[in-house]
Amino acid sequence: MYKTIIHDKQGITLHPGDKVHNRFGYDLIVCINADGQWYGKLVCEPGDSCENIPYALYEDDIILID
C-alpha cells in the first residue's frame, strides 16, 4: 500500500508540483504516478536529459522550498 499523503521533515503536507530540497543538495518537483507512488523529478530546463529521472522522496530527507 502506498501513502496517500506525503510530508516534508517539518510535517508540511506536500502536493504534486511542490518543490522540495533533499539532503543530497538536489531540488525536486513532487510527483505522484497513476499507481499512487510518490517520487521527485529534478528541477532542470525543459528538454534536459535529467528532467525525467525519478528520485525517491523520503519524508525525513526533504524540505519544502516553495
PDB file of N, CA, C and O in Angstrom:
ATOM      1  N   MET A   1       0.839  -1.174   0.000  1.00  0.00           N
ATOM      2  CA  MET A   1       0.000   0.000   0.000  1.00  0.00           C
ATOM      3  C   MET A   1       0.892   1.248   0.000  1.00  0.00           C
ATOM      4  O   MET A   1       1.911   1.292   0.689  1.00  0.00           O
ATOM      5  N   TYR A   2       0.508   2.228  -0.757  1.00  0.00           N
ATOM      6  CA  TYR A   2       1.259   3.466  -0.871  1.00  0.00           C
ATOM      7  C   TYR A   2       0.606   4.550  -0.028  1.00  0.00           C
ATOM      8  O   TYR A   2      -0.589   4.502   0.265  1.00  0.00           O
ATOM      9  N   LYS A   3       1.417   5.527   0.353  1.00  0.00           N
ATOM     10  CA  LYS A   3       0.910   6.652   1.136  1.00  0.00           C
ATOM     11  C   LYS A   3       0.033   7.530   0.268  1.00  0.00           C
ATOM     12  O   LYS A   3       0.375   7.822  -0.878  1.00  0.00           O
ATOM     13  N   THR A   4      -1.098   7.950   0.813  1.00  0.00           N
ATOM     14  CA  THR A   4      -1.978   8.849   0.068  1.00  0.00           C
ATOM     15  C   THR A   4      -1.585  10.305   0.315  1.00  0.00           C
ATOM     16  O   THR A   4      -1.961  11.195  -0.448  1.00  0.00           O
ATOM     17  N   ILE A   5      -0.829  10.537   1.381  1.00  0.00           N
ATOM     18  CA  ILE A   5      -0.351  11.879   1.727  1.00  0.00           C
ATOM     19  C   ILE A   5       1.129  11.763   2.060  1.00  0.00           C
ATOM     20  O   ILE A   5       1.563  10.791   2.677  1.00  0.00           O
ATOM     21  N   ILE A   6       1.897  12.766   1.646  1.00  0.00           N
ATOM     22  CA  ILE A   6       3.323  12.789   1.967  1.00  0.00           C
ATOM     23  C   ILE A   6       3.648  14.145   2.600  1.00  0.00           C
ATOM     24  O   ILE A   6       3.058  15.168   2.254  1.00  0.00           O
ATOM     25  N   HIS A   7       4.602  14.124   3.537  1.00  0.00           N
ATOM     26  CA  HIS A   7       5.004  15.341   4.259  1.00  0.00           C
ATOM     27  C   HIS A   7       6.506  15.544   4.112  1.00  0.00           C
ATOM     28  O   HIS A   7       7.250  14.613   3.804  1.00  0.00           O
ATOM     29  N   ASP A   8       6.935  16.784   4.338  1.00  0.00           N
ATOM     30  CA  ASP A   8       8.370  17.022   4.423  1.00  0.00           C
ATOM     31  C   ASP A   8       8.805  16.783   5.871  1.00  0.00           C
ATOM     32  O   ASP A   8       7.985  16.415   6.712  1.00  0.00           O
ATOM     33  N   LYS A   9      10.093  16.992   6.163  1.00  0.00           N
ATOM     34  CA  LYS A   9      10.581  16.668   7.509  1.00  0.00           C
ATOM     35  C   LYS A   9      10.051  17.609   8.587  1.00  0.00           C
ATOM     36  O   LYS A   9      10.224  17.339   9.776  1.00  0.00           O
ATOM     37  N   GLN A  10       9.411  18.703   8.195  1.00  0.00           N
ATOM     38  CA  GLN A  10       8.800  19.602   9.163  1.00  0.00           C
ATOM     39  C   GLN A  10       7.311  19.315   9.346  1.00  0.00           C
ATOM     40  O   GLN A  10       6.626  20.014  10.093  1.00  0.00           O
ATOM     41  N   GLY A  11       6.814  18.282   8.661  1.00  0.00           N
ATOM     42  CA  GLY A  11       5.416  17.895   8.801  1.00  0.00           C
ATOM     43  C   GLY A  11       4.467  18.610   7.855  1.00  0.00           C
ATOM     44  O   GLY A  11       3.252  18.449   7.967  1.00  0.00           O
ATOM     45  N   ILE A  12       4.999  19.398   6.921  1.00  0.00           N
ATOM     46  CA  ILE A  12       4.161  20.121   5.965  1.00  0.00           C
ATOM     47  C   ILE A  12       3.675  19.156   4.888  1.00  0.00           C
ATOM     48  O   ILE A  12       4.471  18.426   4.297  1.00  0.00           O
ATOM     49  N   THR A  13       2.365  19.154   4.634  1.00  0.00           N
ATOM     50  CA  THR A  13       1.785  18.285   3.615  1.00  0.00           C
ATOM     51  C   THR A  13       2.227  18.762   2.235  1.00  0.00           C
ATOM     52  O   THR A  13       2.136  19.947   1.916  1.00  0.00           O
ATOM     53  N   LEU A  14       2.703  17.827   1.428  1.00  0.00           N
ATOM     54  CA  LEU A  14       3.169  18.139   0.078  1.00  0.00           C
ATOM     55  C   LEU A  14       2.126  17.743  -0.953  1.00  0.00           C
ATOM     56  O   LEU A  14       1.326  16.832  -0.741  1.00  0.00           O
ATOM     57  N   HIS A  15       2.157  18.448  -2.069  1.00  0.00           N
ATOM     58  CA  HIS A  15       1.226  18.199  -3.166  1.00  0.00           C
ATOM     59  C   HIS A  15       2.010  18.091  -4.468  1.00  0.00           C
ATOM     60  O   HIS A  15       3.096  18.659  -4.582  1.00  0.00           O
ATOM     61  N   PRO A  16       1.474  17.369  -5.453  1.00  0.00           N
ATOM     62  CA  PRO A  16       2.156  17.302  -6.750  1.00  0.00           C
ATOM     63  C   PRO A  16       2.426  18.715  -7.275  1.00  0.00           C
ATOM     64  O   PRO A  16       1.550  19.579  -7.241  1.00  0.00           O
ATOM     65  N   GLY A  17       3.642  18.933  -7.756  1.00  0.00           N
ATOM     66  CA  GLY A  17       4.039  20.234  -8.274  1.00  0.00           C
ATOM     67  C   GLY A  17       4.831  21.067  -7.276  1.00  0.00           C
ATOM     68  O   GLY A  17       5.498  22.026  -7.667  1.00  0.00           O
ATOM     69  N   ASP A  18       4.768  20.711  -5.972  1.00  0.00           N
ATOM     70  CA  ASP A  18       5.579  21.415  -4.984  1.00  0.00           C
ATOM     71  C   ASP A  18       7.054  21.157  -5.265  1.00  0.00           C
ATOM     72  O   ASP A  18       7.412  20.141  -5.862  1.00  0.00           O
ATOM     73  N   LYS A  19       7.906  22.080  -4.832  1.00  0.00           N
ATOM     74  CA  LYS A  19       9.349  21.894  -4.960  1.00  0.00           C
ATOM     75  C   LYS A  19       9.936  21.671  -3.581  1.00  0.00           C
ATOM     76  O   LYS A  19       9.593  22.358  -2.619  1.00  0.00           O
ATOM     77  N   VAL A  20      10.830  20.695  -3.505  1.00  0.00           N
ATOM     78  CA  VAL A  20      11.494  20.353  -2.254  1.00  0.00           C
ATOM     79  C   VAL A  20      13.000  20.302  -2.475  1.00  0.00           C
ATOM     80  O   VAL A  20      13.472  20.159  -3.603  1.00  0.00           O
ATOM     81  N   HIS A  21      13.738  20.421  -1.391  1.00  0.00           N
ATOM     82  CA  HIS A  21      15.189  20.295  -1.411  1.00  0.00           C
ATOM     83  C   HIS A  21      15.513  19.057  -0.589  1.00  0.00           C
ATOM     84  O   HIS A  21      14.991  18.895   0.513  1.00  0.00           O
ATOM     85  N   ASN A  22      16.382  18.167  -1.117  1.00  0.00           N
ATOM     86  CA  ASN A  22      16.709  16.964  -0.350  1.00  0.00           C
ATOM     87  C   ASN A  22      18.089  17.093   0.282  1.00  0.00           C
ATOM     88  O   ASN A  22      18.837  18.022  -0.025  1.00  0.00           O
ATOM     89  N   ARG A  23      18.415  16.176   1.148  1.00  0.00           N
ATOM     90  CA  ARG A  23      19.667  16.254   1.911  1.00  0.00           C
ATOM     91  C   ARG A  23      20.906  16.076   1.046  1.00  0.00           C
ATOM     92  O   ARG A  23      22.018  16.336   1.505  1.00  0.00           O
ATOM     93  N   PHE A  24      20.736  15.642  -0.186  1.00  0.00           N
ATOM     94  CA  PHE A  24      21.863  15.473  -1.093  1.00  0.00           C
ATOM     95  C   PHE A  24      22.120  16.724  -1.923  1.00  0.00           C
ATOM     96  O   PHE A  24      23.031  16.746  -2.750  1.00  0.00           O
ATOM     97  N   GLY A  25      21.311  17.778  -1.705  1.00  0.00           N
ATOM     98  CA  GLY A  25      21.531  19.038  -2.380  1.00  0.00           C
ATOM     99  C   GLY A  25      20.724  19.247  -3.644  1.00  0.00           C
ATOM    100  O   GLY A  25      20.930  20.238  -4.345  1.00  0.00           O
ATOM    101  N   TYR A  26      19.807  18.335  -3.952  1.00  0.00           N
ATOM    102  CA  TYR A  26      19.003  18.455  -5.166  1.00  0.00           C
ATOM    103  C   TYR A  26      17.657  19.118  -4.886  1.00  0.00           C
ATOM    104  O   TYR A  26      17.055  18.904  -3.834  1.00  0.00           O
ATOM    105  N   ASP A  27      17.200  19.916  -5.831  1.00  0.00           N
ATOM    106  CA  ASP A  27      15.840  20.437  -5.808  1.00  0.00           C
ATOM    107  C   ASP A  27      14.990  19.537  -6.683  1.00  0.00           C
ATOM    108  O   ASP A  27      15.364  19.224  -7.814  1.00  0.00           O
ATOM    109  N   LEU A  28      13.847  19.122  -6.162  1.00  0.00           N
ATOM    110  CA  LEU A  28      12.982  18.163  -6.840  1.00  0.00           C
ATOM    111  C   LEU A  28      11.560  18.688  -6.920  1.00  0.00           C
ATOM    112  O   LEU A  28      11.109  19.437  -6.054  1.00  0.00           O
ATOM    113  N   ILE A  29      10.868  18.288  -7.966  1.00  0.00           N
ATOM    114  CA  ILE A  29       9.440  18.560  -8.112  1.00  0.00           C
ATOM    115  C   ILE A  29       8.703  17.325  -7.620  1.00  0.00           C
ATOM    116  O   ILE A  29       8.986  16.214  -8.069  1.00  0.00           O
ATOM    117  N   VAL A  30       7.762  17.506  -6.706  1.00  0.00           N
ATOM    118  CA  VAL A  30       6.989  16.403  -6.147  1.00  0.00           C
ATOM    119  C   VAL A  30       5.990  15.900  -7.194  1.00  0.00           C
ATOM    120  O   VAL A  30       5.247  16.683  -7.786  1.00  0.00           O
ATOM    121  N   CYS A  31       5.986  14.580  -7.410  1.00  0.00           N
ATOM    122  CA  CYS A  31       5.097  13.959  -8.397  1.00  0.00           C
ATOM    123  C   CYS A  31       4.462  12.715  -7.787  1.00  0.00           C
ATOM    124  O   CYS A  31       4.962  12.166  -6.805  1.00  0.00           O
ATOM    125  N   ILE A  32       3.365  12.280  -8.377  1.00  0.00           N
ATOM    126  CA  ILE A  32       2.721  11.022  -7.997  1.00  0.00           C
ATOM    127  C   ILE A  32       2.282  10.344  -9.294  1.00  0.00           C
ATOM    128  O   ILE A  32       1.711  10.986 -10.175  1.00  0.00           O
ATOM    129  N   ASN A  33       2.551   9.047  -9.403  1.00  0.00           N
ATOM    130  CA  ASN A  33       2.175   8.354 -10.631  1.00  0.00           C
ATOM    131  C   ASN A  33       0.770   7.755 -10.524  1.00  0.00           C
ATOM    132  O   ASN A  33       0.119   7.862  -9.485  1.00  0.00           O
ATOM    133  N   ALA A  34       0.327   7.142 -11.578  1.00  0.00           N
ATOM    134  CA  ALA A  34      -1.030   6.592 -11.640  1.00  0.00           C
ATOM    135  C   ALA A  34      -1.263   5.496 -10.598  1.00  0.00           C
ATOM    136  O   ALA A  34      -2.406   5.225 -10.228  1.00  0.00           O
ATOM    137  N   ASP A  35      -0.185   4.868 -10.127  1.00  0.00           N
ATOM    138  CA  ASP A  35      -0.295   3.813  -9.111  1.00  0.00           C
ATOM    139  C   ASP A  35      -0.282   4.364  -7.689  1.00  0.00           C
ATOM    140  O   ASP A  35      -0.373   3.599  -6.729  1.00  0.00           O
ATOM    141  N   GLY A  36      -0.169   5.689  -7.545  1.00  0.00           N
ATOM    142  CA  GLY A  36      -0.162   6.295  -6.227  1.00  0.00           C
ATOM    143  C   GLY A  36       1.195   6.343  -5.571  1.00  0.00           C
ATOM    144  O   GLY A  36       1.278   6.569  -4.364  1.00  0.00           O
ATOM    145  N   GLN A  37       2.259   6.139  -6.318  1.00  0.00           N
ATOM    146  CA  GLN A  37       3.611   6.196  -5.771  1.00  0.00           C
ATOM    147  C   GLN A  37       4.156   7.616  -5.898  1.00  0.00           C
ATOM    148  O   GLN A  37       4.101   8.214  -6.973  1.00  0.00           O
ATOM    149  N   TRP A  38       4.683   8.154  -4.797  1.00  0.00           N
ATOM    150  CA  TRP A  38       5.278   9.489  -4.780  1.00  0.00           C
ATOM    151  C   TRP A  38       6.720   9.402  -5.224  1.00  0.00           C
ATOM    152  O   TRP A  38       7.430   8.461  -4.868  1.00  0.00           O
ATOM    153  N   TYR A  39       7.160  10.382  -6.001  1.00  0.00           N
ATOM    154  CA  TYR A  39       8.554  10.454  -6.426  1.00  0.00           C
ATOM    155  C   TYR A  39       8.884  11.905  -6.743  1.00  0.00           C
ATOM    156  O   TYR A  39       7.996  12.755  -6.802  1.00  0.00           O
ATOM    157  N   GLY A  40      10.161  12.180  -6.945  1.00  0.00           N
ATOM    158  CA  GLY A  40      10.589  13.525  -7.297  1.00  0.00           C
ATOM    159  C   GLY A  40      11.276  13.533  -8.644  1.00  0.00           C
ATOM    160  O   GLY A  40      11.888  12.546  -9.053  1.00  0.00           O
ATOM    161  N   LYS A  41      11.166  14.660  -9.330  1.00  0.00           N
ATOM    162  CA  LYS A  41      11.891  14.875 -10.586  1.00  0.00           C
ATOM    163  C   LYS A  41      12.800  16.077 -10.383  1.00  0.00           C
ATOM    164  O   LYS A  41      12.405  17.059  -9.755  1.00  0.00           O
ATOM    165  N   LEU A  42      14.016  16.002 -10.914  1.00  0.00           N
ATOM    166  CA  LEU A  42      14.955  17.110 -10.771  1.00  0.00           C
ATOM    167  C   LEU A  42      14.410  18.386 -11.390  1.00  0.00           C
ATOM    168  O   LEU A  42      13.772  18.355 -12.442  1.00  0.00           O
ATOM    169  N   VAL A  43      14.663  19.495 -10.737  1.00  0.00           N
ATOM    170  CA  VAL A  43      14.340  20.795 -11.318  1.00  0.00           C
ATOM    171  C   VAL A  43      15.437  21.085 -12.337  1.00  0.00           C
ATOM    172  O   VAL A  43      16.601  21.249 -11.969  1.00  0.00           O
ATOM    173  N   CYS A  44      15.072  21.147 -13.608  1.00  0.00           N
ATOM    174  CA  CYS A  44      16.033  21.408 -14.674  1.00  0.00           C
ATOM    175  C   CYS A  44      15.304  22.009 -15.870  1.00  0.00           C
ATOM    176  O   CYS A  44      14.075  22.081 -15.886  1.00  0.00           O
ATOM    177  N   GLU A  45      16.050  22.429 -16.846  1.00  0.00           N
ATOM    178  CA  GLU A  45      15.475  23.037 -18.039  1.00  0.00           C
ATOM    179  C   GLU A  45      14.651  22.018 -18.828  1.00  0.00           C
ATOM    180  O   GLU A  45      15.041  20.854 -18.917  1.00  0.00           O
ATOM    181  N   PRO A  46      13.512  22.437 -19.406  1.00  0.00           N
ATOM    182  CA  PRO A  46      12.730  21.531 -20.250  1.00  0.00           C
ATOM    183  C   PRO A  46      13.597  20.991 -21.390  1.00  0.00           C
ATOM    184  O   PRO A  46      14.344  21.734 -22.027  1.00  0.00           O
ATOM    185  N   GLY A  47      13.484  19.710 -21.625  1.00  0.00           N
ATOM    186  CA  GLY A  47      14.258  19.061 -22.678  1.00  0.00           C
ATOM    187  C   GLY A  47      15.613  18.547 -22.225  1.00  0.00           C
ATOM    188  O   GLY A  47      16.273  17.815 -22.964  1.00  0.00           O
ATOM    189  N   ASP A  48      16.042  18.918 -21.017  1.00  0.00           N
ATOM    190  CA  ASP A  48      17.312  18.432 -20.489  1.00  0.00           C
ATOM    191  C   ASP A  48      17.187  16.939 -20.211  1.00  0.00           C
ATOM    192  O   ASP A  48      16.113  16.457 -19.851  1.00  0.00           O
ATOM    193  N   SER A  49      18.277  16.216 -20.378  1.00  0.00           N
ATOM    194  CA  SER A  49      18.237  14.760 -20.198  1.00  0.00           C
ATOM    195  C   SER A  49      17.911  14.343 -18.770  1.00  0.00           C
ATOM    196  O   SER A  49      17.563  13.185 -18.539  1.00  0.00           O
ATOM    197  N   CYS A  50      18.017  15.257 -17.804  1.00  0.00           N
ATOM    198  CA  CYS A  50      17.751  14.903 -16.404  1.00  0.00           C
ATOM    199  C   CYS A  50      16.281  15.057 -16.021  1.00  0.00           C
ATOM    200  O   CYS A  50      15.898  14.639 -14.929  1.00  0.00           O
ATOM    201  N   GLU A  51      15.449  15.639 -16.877  1.00  0.00           N
ATOM    202  CA  GLU A  51      14.100  16.007 -16.452  1.00  0.00           C
ATOM    203  C   GLU A  51      13.165  14.834 -16.145  1.00  0.00           C
ATOM    204  O   GLU A  51      12.177  15.031 -15.438  1.00  0.00           O
ATOM    205  N   ASN A  52      13.425  13.657 -16.631  1.00  0.00           N
ATOM    206  CA  ASN A  52      12.520  12.529 -16.389  1.00  0.00           C
ATOM    207  C   ASN A  52      13.129  11.417 -15.538  1.00  0.00           C
ATOM    208  O   ASN A  52      12.643  10.286 -15.545  1.00  0.00           O
ATOM    209  N   ILE A  53      14.183  11.739 -14.813  1.00  0.00           N
ATOM    210  CA  ILE A  53      14.802  10.752 -13.929  1.00  0.00           C
ATOM    211  C   ILE A  53      14.076  10.799 -12.580  1.00  0.00           C
ATOM    212  O   ILE A  53      14.088  11.837 -11.920  1.00  0.00           O
ATOM    213  N   PRO A  54      13.443   9.695 -12.156  1.00  0.00           N
ATOM    214  CA  PRO A  54      12.725   9.707 -10.876  1.00  0.00           C
ATOM    215  C   PRO A  54      13.677   9.576  -9.685  1.00  0.00           C
ATOM    216  O   PRO A  54      14.675   8.859  -9.749  1.00  0.00           O
ATOM    217  N   TYR A  55      13.352  10.277  -8.603  1.00  0.00           N
ATOM    218  CA  TYR A  55      14.108  10.211  -7.358  1.00  0.00           C
ATOM    219  C   TYR A  55      13.148   9.855  -6.230  1.00  0.00           C
ATOM    220  O   TYR A  55      11.996  10.290  -6.219  1.00  0.00           O
ATOM    221  N   ALA A  56      13.631   9.065  -5.290  1.00  0.00           N
ATOM    222  CA  ALA A  56      12.823   8.699  -4.128  1.00  0.00           C
ATOM    223  C   ALA A  56      12.611   9.924  -3.249  1.00  0.00           C
ATOM    224  O   ALA A  56      13.504  10.760  -3.109  1.00  0.00           O
ATOM    225  N   LEU A  57      11.442  10.021  -2.667  1.00  0.00           N
ATOM    226  CA  LEU A  57      11.133  11.083  -1.718  1.00  0.00           C
ATOM    227  C   LEU A  57      10.998  10.465  -0.329  1.00  0.00           C
ATOM    228  O   LEU A  57      10.006   9.803  -0.027  1.00  0.00           O
ATOM    229  N   TYR A  58      12.000  10.687   0.504  1.00  0.00           N
ATOM    230  CA  TYR A  58      11.961  10.218   1.878  1.00  0.00           C
ATOM    231  C   TYR A  58      11.590  11.400   2.771  1.00  0.00           C
ATOM    232  O   TYR A  58      12.284  12.417   2.785  1.00  0.00           O
ATOM    233  N   GLU A  59      10.523  11.265   3.495  1.00  0.00           N
ATOM    234  CA  GLU A  59       9.996  12.373   4.287  1.00  0.00           C
ATOM    235  C   GLU A  59      11.021  12.994   5.233  1.00  0.00           C
ATOM    236  O   GLU A  59      10.982  14.201   5.471  1.00  0.00           O
ATOM    237  N   ASP A  60      11.930  12.200   5.772  1.00  0.00           N
ATOM    238  CA  ASP A  60      12.930  12.723   6.700  1.00  0.00           C
ATOM    239  C   ASP A  60      14.073  13.443   5.996  1.00  0.00           C
ATOM    240  O   ASP A  60      14.908  14.063   6.655  1.00  0.00           O
ATOM    241  N   ASP A  61      14.123  13.370   4.659  1.00  0.00           N
ATOM    242  CA  ASP A  61      15.230  13.943   3.904  1.00  0.00           C
ATOM    243  C   ASP A  61      14.850  15.122   3.033  1.00  0.00           C
ATOM    244  O   ASP A  61      15.710  15.661   2.337  1.00  0.00           O
ATOM    245  N   ILE A  62      13.576  15.548   3.044  1.00  0.00           N
ATOM    246  CA  ILE A  62      13.145  16.627   2.153  1.00  0.00           C
ATOM    247  C   ILE A  62      12.515  17.775   2.932  1.00  0.00           C
ATOM    248  O   ILE A  62      11.942  17.586   4.005  1.00  0.00           O
ATOM    249  N   ILE A  63      12.640  18.981   2.352  1.00  0.00           N
ATOM    250  CA  ILE A  63      12.032  20.159   2.959  1.00  0.00           C
ATOM    251  C   ILE A  63      11.422  21.012   1.832  1.00  0.00           C
ATOM    252  O   ILE A  63      12.047  21.214   0.790  1.00  0.00           O
ATOM    253  N   LEU A  64      10.218  21.498   2.051  1.00  0.00           N
ATOM    254  CA  LEU A  64       9.516  22.321   1.076  1.00  0.00           C
ATOM    255  C   LEU A  64      10.268  23.618   0.850  1.00  0.00           C
ATOM    256  O   LEU A  64      10.702  24.260   1.807  1.00  0.00           O
ATOM    257  N   ILE A  65      10.430  24.017  -0.427  1.00  0.00           N
ATOM    258  CA  ILE A  65      11.133  25.267  -0.729  1.00  0.00           C
ATOM    259  C   ILE A  65      10.238  26.265  -1.456  1.00  0.00           C
ATOM    260  O   ILE A  65      10.684  27.374  -1.751  1.00  0.00           O
ATOM    261  N   ASP A  66       9.008  25.910  -1.749  1.00  0.00           N
ATOM    262  CA  ASP A  66       8.095  26.837  -2.435  1.00  0.00           C
ATOM    263  C   ASP A  66       7.744  28.003  -1.564  1.00  0.00           C
ATOM    264  O   ASP A  66       6.987  28.880  -1.982  1.00  0.00           O
TER     265      ASP A  66
END
